[in-house]
């Protein structure tokens, strides 16, 4: 059933351009006029031509593939991110090679494919990286960009929200509301996001003479629901709870509701991320909106410029405090 | 900074096996003993050897890549699926080339990469396919498997839950509870999942002399919340609402709560999928659990057997009715 496969020469002839123009149209990042591009794509479409990316990748070392490694497939925050990366990279001529890691730390075996396929760059969202894996990728000239986190021990690009500043602003809001008995529920404690949110929050309050209670969460609804429940059993009802992400805050919110504690009248609840369901009426969660579109754009820009051999850089962005019905 | 790259010959020498054994270890689906595999992988690890998948792909036509196209990145159901596919395919030696489509129907441009990279198979979850795209893939000998849906006009493998049977069982439960005033909220009306769930549900009730009211949803929380709100304004409080998926049922549930209607005392609510948050105490949604792990396994098996040139097949699976707090 296989049809005759058209060649780049057929396309060049039909579009009335040179073969090298055809080749540039199908090479990510290559310079070509919009007009020529349109003519070539139309001719290619009509002829059913497809360039062989594998052959091109072997010759030009430009495979047009970007590796994306993710861990917390349960957190809606990262789903939105994945969709955005896929779409924006495609528009720039790249395709996503996706790896979900089930381990706390990315294993060599899991990213072997990134090496085998000569990806042009690797984006890592929430999974942890050992310096061994980073060295292995760098030895193969594959740049890595960390999304939504940084690791001072690793020589990588990083794009993240200024979590310290954001959580200071949240703390200052609660202080202005007269809250004194304040709880922070951590995320995974080995992540920069959780550490920085805790640091900004507690240091601001400490300066005002307030010691926030720290409950250990792990960025899951279940853990947060559990630790909030336990806390309420053994302590006074707190004035406010700040969860290290929205899922954490939603777990706390449900535990409060389950104990018939009125939000926000008795306790204020604030999350972080502004995932879509934070806006659902059943939650109406006040939260910090990360500028995710800008973060994704910056990540792609950094990665492509690293592909062009610049030095690793860190990009820090801000965001916005969104007040819904769990703040006053 | 680039290190000397080790060759397959170096690995063969170190592992004391033939070069062809080394090659088989790194070729998906090739036969090799566990003992030889262990020796080769250990030697490869020590030498930092990585096979060049692009070169291998050109020669053997086995690229070890599987294309996965997805649309509804907002539905948590598909996140769980994506993680599962990535993990299970990796364990069988394949990597996922991921495409998120923002359009209702997959565009040629969006899957061009699947063709360029010679993926060994394509899995399509919720995005729609034109027969033109299917023909294009088949012309290139790339088999397609539809996950969680079927399309009788397309010649593809399909793996899906028996939605008609499941929704009949839900209808029979409601009938046994004495419900008469019953609402069905559709998903996207051009999907087989929504059509079949509606068909099974309404045909069972029709047989019992009950005409279910049909509200048009689109598998989003927002639309379902809106149509339920409108319905309640203009009609009696229904005895039961069945949403075409969990997100739809959660939108209806919140609209009911917002109108101070007691669930399940006044109205029963049932969803479909059993996404993780259906079990959260704030929702405690009764729902139909699709056997997703089995569905993912069957999809991979079908795809790999199609790669080995069998004929397209359809696999229909069942699932389980999960009772939480929105049923009596």
Interface residues (C-beta under 8 A of the other chain):
Chain A: X1 X2 X3 X26 X45 X48 X50 X51 X52 X53 X54 X55 X57 X58 X63 X64 X65 X68 X73 X74 X76 X79 X80 X82 X83 X86 X87 X90 X95 X96 X97 X98 X99 X100 X102 X108 X110 X112 X113 X115 X116 X117 X118 X136 X138 X139 X140 X141 X221 X225 X250 X253 X254 X257 X258 X276 X277 X280 X281 X282 X283
Chain B: X1 X2 X3 X26 X45 X48 X50 X51 X52 X53 X54 X55 X57 X58 X63 X64 X65 X68 X73 X74 X76 X79 X80 X82 X83 X86 X87 X90 X95 X96 X97 X98 X99 X100 X102 X108 X110 X112 X113 X115 X116 X117 X118 X136 X138 X139 X140 X141 X221 X225 X250 X253 X254 X257 X258 X276 X277 X280 X281 X282 X283
